[in-house]
Amino acid sequence: MNSEVPSEPLGSRPPGVPQRELDEHSKLALEAAGVGTWTWEIVADHMIWDRLTHSLHGLEPGKFSGRPHDMEALIHPDDRERVKAEVAKALAVGEEFDTEYRILSARDGSTRCLRARGKVVRESKGRPIRLAGAFWDVTDRKAMEEQLSRERFFLRTLAEHMPDKIYFKDTESRFLWASHETLLRFGTTDPAQVVGKTDFDFFREEHAIRAFADEQEIMRTGRPLVNLEELETWADGRETWVSTTKMPLRDEEGRIIGTFGLSREITEKKRAEAQLAKYAEELRRRNEELEQDLGMARELQNALMPRLYPCFPHGVASADSALHFAHFFTASSEVSGDFFDILELSDSKAGIFICDVMGHGVRAALVAAIVRALVGELKSVGHRPDEFLGQLNEKLSAILKQTEIPMFVSAFYVVADLAKGLLTYANAGHPDPLWVRHAATGAQATPLNHSKRGPVLGMFADAHYDTSELPIAVHDRVLLFTDGLFEVEGADGELYDQKCLMRAVDRRANLNAGELCSEVLAEIRQFSAKHEFDDDVCLVAFEVERLGGEG
């Protein structure tokens, strides 16, 4: 079996150069290039391989049998029929043979890829008698091509299916390449309609100038432009918004040769933001109007509270009045459902009314305004607490039943009759006031709870209320209040309740009405975790300075 390079010359020999020397030089050059030579003597059906061709096929030199059938066995099964067909075609009609195929290395079983090129030698009648050529390993090149092909596939898939618009431009901001979505954005699917053009071909001049300036700055500085939200004005007058990121495009040596970018459609987002801003401004304006309305409502509500206390008898100086008053009022919101009023029933008889509407805010304040109006209407029966609360309940129930939301009002009404030295009162589900009695042994606070507490106002139209009586003396004080005064939470979670309130009043029982209210309020604020009241608070107190007069 002969495995040497064939002795036939493969080309003309230069003058003066021995054939053997020329063959050696050619052999060294081919081996240095990793190229093996082969010859197939077709008539003898015998192949001749050089040493490198053996090595390329994983064989030791001289181990190839020379039989074409054994050569076929080394070709990967998936490539054999194709290679045989290409050889047959070259022998039948051509002169050149050029193919690539995979082999299963006889050395280690690994798969390699070889390139084979050859030339058909024919006799005078055209019958092929020899096929001679060369082999070289292209495994690394094929792997690189396959890797590049995969990367191109991934990039093409990304560019074709990504909703964002991707594009590349040269140093003059001419489009070099545009993704499918970018083409659609310009109203085409034909790259020729975009490549080579600039933004000036699609947009209004002012937008195109800005985009061009941005890209020139990116190329000048090498700094990217990231997530720029820009308004695009198209040549046909349309306006769209995109979030754009543009980067410098560099060649393999790092030189900037253009830009590339990605634009994300945000038109609907910007429209939604604009609409939201419009709604926010409208809401701000309406809130401002509401705050103004609430401020006015608060002023009106405060105006409804007694500012100047009545004097008894009528017409005397406040310092000479038989009754002295003090009060405190605060709302947890702009307006409140707490309310009090003082009725001048006669020169020696005063009616003091306090109420607390369920809930807070505007709804409670409106009900409180209704109650105040009804209280004014019922002044004629104000000398009888049971009748006063009964008629007030009847009228309020008739109004509240017309609303879909249930409402009720707790209230307390007391009449101080200075001529008789008598307190008469009735309770409509309200916290019991405190009566600070003046006695020789010292003042002491007592709840005004000597009669059955009636139902709250507005719930039952036919509710019944009882009147209770107590004698009063000079320097007696009465404190009426809403539940916000004592339902206060401290820093440790402890509640300031009615018992705490009564003890606080007891400790200050010798103070006059104004001082008593001021110090009790200070104590409760100090106790509070926030040093303020969380609920609406209304407190009104009166002190008997003198008895007598006509009722």
Salt bridges, closest charged atoms under 4 A:
GLU21 OE2 - HIS25 NE2 3.84
GLU31 OE2 - ARG51 NH2 3.14
GLU41 OE2 - ARG130 NE 2.94
ASP70 OD2 - ARG67 NH2 2.88
ASP78 OD2 - HIS76 ND1 3.87
ASP79 OD1 - ARG82 NH2 3.94
ASP79 OD2 - ARG102 NE 2.99
GLU86 OE2 - ARG82 NH1 3.27
GLU95 OE1 - LYS119 NZ 3.85
GLU96 OE2 - LYS119 NZ 3.90
ASP98 OD1 - ARG115 NE 2.70
ASP98 OD2 - ARG117 NE 3.59
GLU100 OE2 - ARG141 NH2 2.37
GLU100 OE1 - LYS142 NZ 3.51
GLU123 OE2 - ARG127 NE 3.19
ASP137 OD2 - ARG112 NH2 2.90
GLU145 OE2 - ARG141 NH1 2.44
ASP164 OD2 - ARG264 NH2 2.75
ASP170 OD2 - ARG174 NE 2.91
ASP199 OD2 - LYS169 NZ 3.01
GLU215 OE2 - LYS169 NZ 2.81
GLU215 OE2 - LYS246 NZ 2.75
GLU217 OE2 - ARG220 NH2 2.76
GLU229 OE2 - LYS269 NZ 3.27
GLU229 OE1 - LYS270 NZ 3.05
GLU232 OE2 - ARG185 NH2 1.87
ASP236 OD2 - ARG238 NE 2.91
ASP251 OD2 - ARG255 NE 2.99
GLU253 OE1 - ARG255 NH1 2.66
GLU268 OE2 - ARG271 NH1 3.02
GLU273 OE2 - LYS269 NZ 2.80
GLU273 OE1 - LYS270 NZ 3.50
GLU281 OE2 - ARG284 NH2 2.62
GLU282 OE2 - ARG285 NH2 2.47
GLU282 OE2 - ARG286 NE 2.74
GLU288 OE1 - ARG284 NH1 3.11
GLU289 OE2 - ARG285 NH1 2.52
GLU344 OE2 - HIS314 ND1 3.22
ASP386 OD2 - ARG384 NH2 3.42
GLU387 OE1 - ARG384 NH1 3.56
ASP417 OD2 - LYS349 NZ 3.85
ASP432 OD1 - ARG453 NH2 3.06
ASP466 OD1 - HIS464 NE2 2.86
GLU519 OE1 - ARG508 NE 3.17
GLU523 OE1 - ARG507 NH2 2.82
GLU523 OE1 - ARG508 NH2 2.88
GLU532 OE1 - ARG525 NE 3.91
ASP534 OD1 - LYS530 NZ 3.69
ASP535 OD1 - HIS360 NE2 2.64
GLU543 OE2 - HIS475 ND1 3.91
GLU545 OE2 - HIS324 ND1 3.35
